[in-house]
Amino acid sequence: MKVLLDNSNLFAGGGLQVAVSFLRDLKKIQSPVQFHVIQSCNCVKSLGDENFPENFIFYNLGQKEQFSKLKRIISVKNIENTIRPNCIFTLFGPSYHKSNYPKIVGFAIPHIIYPNSPFFSKISFKEKLSLFLLNKLKEYMFKRNSDALIFESEYARNFFASKISNKTPTYCVNNTLNETFLQTDNWKEISLEKTSIFNILCLSANYVHKNITIIPEVIDVLISRYKFFDFTFHISQDKKDLDFGDKYDNYINYLGKVDLSKLPSLYSKMQLLFMPTLLEVFSTTYLEAMFMNIPIVASDMPFAHDVCSDAALYCSPTDPSEYADKIYQIINNSELKNELILNGSKNILKFGNSMGRTNKYLKIIENFSNENTK
């Protein structure tokens, strides 16, 4: 059987991590399946010079395909028609072309699933209109070019089926903790420029929907209302990329980009994870905190409840006072903190590991494969 794995549209973020993890799991399985893997430039960089068995054949796309969707589509279709696979798996879509072979597509676009998110009140009318039109195009592409869809949460799956399309078969395969957290020999120590009695971690990209610009207001409330000063927010951004001003320097440590191998060490130095995000489908950051026994303060959004359950305290998503209140509760209530940690250690068990996710992917691929004789 020939399976085509289309990673041609993965350029950054969690999608790349999932792609690399999936490929490494497939290598361990020693499957008789012939895997043809289309890779973007960044996928190639992420895998490096790693060796794979003979049943893996890689097709590395170049810069021209990265910057031109049309050229990428042409290259991918040519590869598809040359290979004539039994099944195509586009790890994260949408796919912008119709294929001649069964195609499974992963879905991870929160802007479509959460149309009532407070995020949309933070952007201009022009941006809303642009996103609305783009999302409608993506919805159409998901429906037209997918024979099956895989979602990372039941909430997302149910929303799509009830609000967008109930004709396409859908499955839910949760994301999982990155294997780095389980491989202690590969952990690397991280040195922090500043620490406090209470250290608050905020691992986030600098996008509007991540809502990290609320941090200065949270700091203001902790200082003015609670007279609490011995804390530090550790943010995975450079200071130049955030316009917070020098007045907050005593309370913020700008980490910049943190290498995955240093994350366990970073978590071990923290007392709390702060996640005020307004849009996600599934964030593994929640899983990392639960695994590392760190309590969570999160935005009161369905995706956060889906993952964290009773391992987090939830806040009105755009209210800095609520965030500060919940943070202060954890600072002053060790019983509450320990309860959240215990709940997290139990809750994370239901998400399994990457190999479990890989086996679920393979089962779906098997269901939609055909013995192609064209």
N, C-alpha and C positions, 0 to 999 in steps of 0.2 A: 504494500500500500504506500502511496506517495501523499505526503501532507506538505502543503506550502504554508509556511509561517511568514506572514507579511508584517514586518516591523519597519516598513519603509517610512512611516509617518511619525516615528518616535524620535523626538529631538532633545527632550529634557524631562526632569522631574521623576515622579514615581513610576510612570509608564516604562521608562528605561530600566529602572530597578527590577520591575516585575518581569520584563523581557529577559534580562540576564539571568534572573533566578530560575525562570521557566526552562531556559536552555540548559542550564547546569543540572537541573533535576532530570531533564530528558536524557542527558548524557549518562547519569547514574543508572537509569532504568535499563539500559541496554536493549532497547526495543528493536524488533525487526523492521519497523516502519522506516521508510526513507524520508528524512526531513530536509526540505528545501527551504532555506531561510533567506529572505530578502531583508537587507539591513540598511538603515540610514547611516550617514557618516558617524553620528554620535553613538549609534549601536556598535559600530566597529570599534570605536575608541573605548567603549565600556567593557567590551570583551577582551580587548587587547590581542595578544598572541596566543590566547588559550587554545589548546589542542582539543579536537573533537573526533569521535570515531568516523569511520568511512561512510556511515549512513547519513552523515550530515553534509549538505552541500550548501555553501554560502554564496550569495549574490550581493556584492557590496556596491550600493549606489553612490554616486559622486555628488559634488557640490551643485551641479546643474539640476539634479533631481531634487535637492534639498530646497532650492530657491524657486523652483517652478513646479507647481502642482500638475500642470499639463504634461510636462516632461516626465514627472514621476509616474503619472497614470500610464503613459505610453510604455515606459520601461517595465512597469509591473505587469501590465497586460501581455506584453511580449514574453515575459518569463512564464506567466501562467499558461499561455498557449503552447509554449515549448515543452513545459513539464507535463501538462495535462494531469493535474493532481486529482486525487480522489476527494480531497477537501482542502479548502483554504481557511486559515484562521488569522484574521486581522485582530491582533491583541487588543487594540483600542482604536475605535473608529471615530467618525464614520469613514467608510470607504466611498470614494467618489466615482467609482465606476462599477458597472454591472459585469459580473464574471460569467463564464460559461460552465463553471463548476460550483458545487455547493460551497457557500461561504458563511462562516460564523464570524460575528463581529462583537468585540467587547465595547461596552458603553460606560463612559465615566465623565459625563458632561453635566455638572451640577446646575448650570444656568438653565437647562431645560427642565430639570426635575423640581427645582424650587423657584417657581416664578414669583412667589410672594416673599422671597427673602428680603430682609432690610437692605441688602446690597443694592438693590435697584433704586432705592431712595437716595443713595449716595452718589449716583452718577447723573450726568446731564440728560436732557431729553434726547439730544442727538445720539448720545451713547446708547441710551435705551432703545431707540429706534434701530440703530445699527445692530445691536445684539439681538433684537427681536427678529429682524430679517435673517440674520446669520443662523439663529437657532431654528427658524422655520426651514431653511435650506438643509441644515444638518438633520433635522427630523425626517425630512423627505428622503435624504440619502440613506439614513438608517433603515427606513421602511423599504425603499426600492432595491437597495444593494445588499441586503442581508437575508440569508435563509434562516438564521437563528441569531439571537442576541444574548449576550452574557452580561449580567449586572453584578455589581459588587455588594449590593444590599437589597433586601426584600422590599424596602420602601421604594427604592428607585425602580425596581422591576414592576411592582404593583402600580406605581404612578404611570409608567410608560404604557402598560397594558390597558389601564382604565381611561387615560386621558389622550393618548396619542395613537396607539394601534394595538388591537388585540388579535391581529391576524398572524403576526410573526411569532414563532415559538420562542419563549424566553426561559432563561435559567439564571440562578443566582450562585455565584462562586465568590465567597468572601476573600478579600485580601488577607495576608498573613504577616506575621512578624518576620522581618528580614533575618536571614540565616546568620548574619554577622553577630547578632545578639546571643546566638547559641554556641558560637565558636570562640570561647574565651581566649584561646591561644592567639587569636588574630586581633584582640583588642589592643588599642594604643592609648597611652596616657595623654590627657589634655591638660595644659597649664593655663590657669585663668589669671588675668591681670588683676582682677579685684573680686573679692567675695564679701559676704556679710553673714550675719547670724541666719538670715532667711534669704535663700536664693531661689529666684523664680525663673524658670526656663520658658522661652518663647521661640520655638523652632518654626520658622515660617518664611516663605517667599514674600517679596514686597509687592503684593498685588492688592488692589482696593478691597477685594472680597475677603482678604485675610484679616482686615480690620485691626492691624497692629498699630495704626495711628491713634488708637484709643489709649495706648499705654501712658503717655504723659498725663492724661486726665485721671487715670487710675492712680498714678503716683501722687497727684495733687490731693486726691481724696484720702489716701492713706496717711499723708502728712497732716492735712488740715483737720480732718475729722477724728482720726485715731491717734494722732501725735506719734506715729510710728515712723522711725527713720532708718532702722538698721536692716535694710533690705536692698537687694540688687536684682533688677531684671536683666537676664542674660539673653540677648537677642541675636539670632543668626543672620545679622545684616551688618554692613559697614556703616559707620556714622554718616558718611557723605551721602548715602542713599536715603537717609531719613532726616527730615527737617524738624528735629525735635528741639534744637537749640541747646546751648551750653548749660543752661540752668538745670538740666536733668542729668548731667554727666555723673554726679555723685551717686545716682541711683540706676544707671544703665551701664552694662558692659557689652560693647559691640563685638560680637564674636567673628563676624564675617562668615564665610561658608565653612561648615564643619565637615570634615571627612567622616564617612560612615563608620570607619574603624574606631573613631574617637568618640562616637556618640555614647556607648555604654559608660565610658569614663566621665563624660559630661553629666549624664543623668545621675551618676553616683554622687555628684557634688551638689545636687539640687534638692530642694524641699517641696517643690510644687511645679506642675506644668500648667501654663496659661495658654488657653486655646480660644480666642474670641472670634474665630472664623465665621463668616456668614454663608459660605458656600463650600460644600464638599459633597462627594458621593461616598468616599471612604478614605479616611486618613489613618495611615499606620502609626502616626505619632501617638495616637491614643494607646495603641497596643504596646508601643515601646515604653510609655510611662507606666502602664499597668505591670508589664514584665519587670521593670526596674524598681517597682514598689514606690512609685511617686504618685501622690494624690493629684487630682485634676480639677481645675476650674475652667468650665467650658461655656460657650454660648448655648442658649436653650434652643437648639435646633434638632429636628428629627434625626439627622445623620449622626449627631453626637450621642443622642440617646441610644441609637441603634448599636453603637460600638461600646460605649462606656457603661450603659445601664446605671447601676447604683454605685459605680466607682468614681463618680464625679459630682461636683456641685455645679448647678446650672444657673445662668444669669440671663436676664433680658439682654439680647445680643448687642445692643448699642448703648447700654447704660453703665457708665464708668463707676457710678456709686455702688451698683450691685456687685460688680466685679471686685471692687475694693472690699466690700463687706464680706464676701465669701472668702477672699484671700485672708482677711483678718480673722475670720472664724477658724480657719485651719491653723493659723499662727498660734492662736490662743487655746485651741481645744485638741489636745493630743489624742483624746478618745475618738473624736470625730476623724482625725487624720488617720489613725490606725484602722478604723472601720472602713474608710475609703480604700486604703491599701489592701486590706483583707478581701474586700469585695472585688477589687481589680485582679488579685491573684487567682480568684475563682473564675471570674468572668472571662479572662483571656484564654482559658482552656477550651472554650467552645469554638475558637477560631482555628485551631489546628496548626499545621505547619505548611511550609511551601510544597512539600511533596504531596500532601493531601490535596492542595489546590491543583497541582499538576495532574494528579490522577482524575480529578473531576473534569478538568479541561479535556483530557484524553478520552474520557467516557463520552462526552458530548461530541467530540470530533468523530469518534467511532460511529455514533448514532447517525451522523450526517454525512458520512463518507459514502461513496459509491464505487463500484468496481468499474472505473471508466475505461471504455474500449474505443473511445473516439480516435 
